[in-house]
């Protein structure tokens, strides 16, 4: 799966406005929403550098949710279909007392763009192989 709709951080874009509406209307979304603060140098749309950014992350309960949008999939957590997603656990203390939560992304590239990090090529290659193996068995 190629993910070509890259996420670009902009606090004024529709993504954040839509999420604010979702958060206000759905108490279950709030329960699964985590906010983390990152220190980076990021040039935003107003041509100013931001040192601190805040990232929203949605965790999954019974069904896998996309970590960025909170959209629930038809696939259960702890099923073989988890390999359709790039899975991440934050064990660096950014999410206090919640180190065992798994977050799901559509691809390693989606994770990189959301988290402002770069993964090594071997990690991406291994994920692509797992993804291709499981996607063959879905249809």
C-alpha contacts under 8 A as a table, 3 or more apart, distances in Angstrom:
res1	aa1	res2	aa2	distance
1	X	107	X	7.64
2	X	107	X	7.78
3	X	6	X	7.17
3	X	106	X	7.43
3	X	107	X	6.72
3	X	109	X	7.08
3	X	110	X	7.00
6	X	109	X	7.93
6	X	110	X	6.52
6	X	113	X	6.62
7	X	110	X	7.06
7	X	113	X	5.83
7	X	114	X	6.18
8	X	113	X	7.04
8	X	114	X	7.55
9	X	44	X	7.25
9	X	114	X	7.66
10	X	13	X	5.55
10	X	44	X	6.39
10	X	45	X	6.65
11	X	16	X	6.15
12	X	16	X	6.75
12	X	17	X	7.24
13	X	16	X	5.99
13	X	17	X	6.71
14	X	17	X	4.98
14	X	18	X	5.84
15	X	18	X	5.29
15	X	19	X	6.17
16	X	19	X	5.06
16	X	20	X	6.19
17	X	20	X	5.23
17	X	21	X	6.61
18	X	21	X	5.23
18	X	22	X	6.36
19	X	22	X	4.92
19	X	23	X	5.95
19	X	69	X	7.46
20	X	23	X	5.12
20	X	24	X	6.24
21	X	24	X	5.30
21	X	25	X	6.32
22	X	25	X	5.27
22	X	26	X	5.97
22	X	29	X	7.38
23	X	26	X	5.61
23	X	27	X	7.03
23	X	29	X	5.98
23	X	30	X	5.74
24	X	27	X	7.34
26	X	29	X	5.39
26	X	30	X	6.82
27	X	30	X	5.13
27	X	31	X	6.47
28	X	31	X	5.13
28	X	32	X	6.54
29	X	32	X	5.21
29	X	33	X	6.09
29	X	58	X	7.57
29	X	70	X	7.30
30	X	33	X	5.02
32	X	58	X	5.34
32	X	59	X	5.11
32	X	60	X	6.95
32	X	61	X	7.93
33	X	56	X	6.60
33	X	57	X	5.64
33	X	58	X	4.63
33	X	59	X	6.55
34	X	56	X	5.72
34	X	57	X	5.02
34	X	58	X	6.24
34	X	59	X	7.63
34	X	95	X	7.46
35	X	54	X	6.51
35	X	55	X	5.52
35	X	56	X	4.65
35	X	57	X	6.21
36	X	54	X	5.62
36	X	55	X	5.26
36	X	56	X	6.67
36	X	57	X	7.84
36	X	94	X	6.30
36	X	95	X	6.86
37	X	52	X	6.59
37	X	53	X	5.73
37	X	54	X	4.54
37	X	55	X	6.36
37	X	94	X	7.77
38	X	52	X	5.53
38	X	53	X	5.33
38	X	54	X	6.30
38	X	55	X	7.63
39	X	51	X	5.33
39	X	52	X	4.59
39	X	53	X	6.55
40	X	50	X	7.18
40	X	51	X	5.04
40	X	52	X	6.12
40	X	53	X	7.31
41	X	49	X	6.01
41	X	50	X	5.69
41	X	51	X	4.99
41	X	52	X	7.74
42	X	49	X	5.28
42	X	50	X	5.29
42	X	51	X	6.76
43	X	46	X	7.96
43	X	47	X	5.92
43	X	48	X	5.66
43	X	49	X	4.47
43	X	50	X	6.47
44	X	47	X	5.49
44	X	48	X	5.79
44	X	49	X	6.23
44	X	50	X	7.06
45	X	48	X	7.44
50	X	53	X	6.89
55	X	114	X	7.91
55	X	115	X	7.75
56	X	67	X	7.99
56	X	68	X	6.82
57	X	67	X	5.03
57	X	68	X	5.75
57	X	70	X	7.86
57	X	103	X	7.64
58	X	65	X	7.01
58	X	66	X	6.89
58	X	67	X	4.46
58	X	68	X	6.39
58	X	69	X	7.28
58	X	70	X	5.27
58	X	103	X	7.14
59	X	65	X	6.63
59	X	66	X	7.89
59	X	67	X	6.19
59	X	70	X	7.62
59	X	101	X	6.99
59	X	102	X	6.81
59	X	103	X	5.56
59	X	104	X	7.73
60	X	63	X	6.08
60	X	64	X	5.18
60	X	65	X	5.18
60	X	77	X	7.36
60	X	102	X	7.49
60	X	103	X	7.04
60	X	104	X	7.96
61	X	64	X	7.04
61	X	77	X	7.24
62	X	76	X	5.84
62	X	77	X	5.75
63	X	72	X	6.38
63	X	73	X	6.29
63	X	74	X	6.52
63	X	75	X	5.61
63	X	76	X	4.27
63	X	77	X	5.32
64	X	72	X	5.84
64	X	73	X	5.50
64	X	74	X	7.39
64	X	75	X	5.84
64	X	76	X	5.81
64	X	77	X	5.48
64	X	82	X	7.77
64	X	104	X	7.02
65	X	69	X	7.89
65	X	70	X	5.32
65	X	71	X	5.25
65	X	72	X	4.21
65	X	73	X	5.88
65	X	103	X	7.95
65	X	104	X	6.54
66	X	69	X	5.63
66	X	70	X	5.04
66	X	71	X	5.43
66	X	72	X	6.61
66	X	73	X	7.80
66	X	103	X	7.55
66	X	104	X	5.44
66	X	105	X	5.57
66	X	106	X	7.11
67	X	70	X	5.66
67	X	103	X	5.69
67	X	104	X	5.44
67	X	105	X	5.93
68	X	105	X	7.57
68	X	114	X	7.59
73	X	76	X	7.96
75	X	79	X	7.36
75	X	81	X	6.28
75	X	82	X	7.55
76	X	79	X	5.65
76	X	81	X	7.43
76	X	82	X	7.77
77	X	82	X	6.68
78	X	81	X	7.97
78	X	82	X	6.64
79	X	82	X	5.88
80	X	83	X	6.37
80	X	134	X	7.73
81	X	84	X	5.57
81	X	85	X	7.86
81	X	134	X	7.02
82	X	85	X	5.65
82	X	87	X	7.73
83	X	86	X	7.06
83	X	127	X	7.86
83	X	130	X	6.12
83	X	131	X	5.65
83	X	134	X	6.63
84	X	106	X	7.53
84	X	130	X	7.70
84	X	131	X	5.12
84	X	134	X	6.79
84	X	135	X	6.99
85	X	104	X	5.86
85	X	105	X	5.58
85	X	106	X	5.11
85	X	107	X	6.17
85	X	131	X	7.46
86	X	104	X	5.68
86	X	105	X	5.00
86	X	106	X	6.05
86	X	107	X	5.21
86	X	108	X	5.79
86	X	111	X	7.73
86	X	127	X	7.00
87	X	102	X	6.33
87	X	103	X	5.67
87	X	104	X	4.75
87	X	105	X	6.43
88	X	102	X	5.54
88	X	103	X	5.12
88	X	104	X	6.46
89	X	99	X	6.82
89	X	100	X	6.59
89	X	101	X	5.97
89	X	102	X	4.88
89	X	103	X	6.30
90	X	93	X	7.02
90	X	94	X	6.84
90	X	95	X	6.89
90	X	99	X	5.85
90	X	100	X	7.70
90	X	101	X	7.50
90	X	102	X	7.84
91	X	94	X	7.49
91	X	95	X	7.93
91	X	99	X	5.11
91	X	100	X	7.63
92	X	95	X	7.86
92	X	99	X	7.91
93	X	96	X	5.67
93	X	97	X	7.73
93	X	99	X	7.07
95	X	98	X	5.65
95	X	99	X	6.54
96	X	99	X	7.13
98	X	101	X	6.03
105	X	108	X	7.10
105	X	110	X	6.33
105	X	111	X	5.99
106	X	110	X	6.34
106	X	111	X	7.90
107	X	110	X	5.24
107	X	111	X	6.56
108	X	111	X	5.04
108	X	112	X	6.17
108	X	119	X	7.61
108	X	124	X	6.17
108	X	127	X	7.76
109	X	112	X	4.97
109	X	113	X	6.19
110	X	113	X	5.26
110	X	114	X	6.15
111	X	114	X	5.20
111	X	115	X	5.92
111	X	117	X	7.95
112	X	115	X	5.35
112	X	116	X	5.52
112	X	117	X	4.91
112	X	118	X	5.62
112	X	119	X	6.92
113	X	116	X	5.31
113	X	117	X	7.01
119	X	123	X	6.65
119	X	124	X	7.19
120	X	123	X	5.60
120	X	124	X	6.83
121	X	124	X	5.16
121	X	125	X	6.08
122	X	125	X	4.98
122	X	126	X	6.08
123	X	126	X	5.27
123	X	127	X	6.27
124	X	127	X	5.18
124	X	128	X	6.15
125	X	128	X	5.11
125	X	129	X	6.32
126	X	129	X	5.23
126	X	130	X	6.41
127	X	130	X	5.15
127	X	131	X	6.03
128	X	131	X	4.96
128	X	132	X	6.04
129	X	132	X	5.15
129	X	133	X	6.21
130	X	133	X	5.16
130	X	134	X	6.37
131	X	134	X	5.42
131	X	135	X	5.96
132	X	135	X	5.17
132	X	136	X	6.27
133	X	136	X	5.63
133	X	137	X	7.26
134	X	137	X	5.46
134	X	138	X	6.79
135	X	138	X	5.31
135	X	139	X	7.53
136	X	139	X	6.68
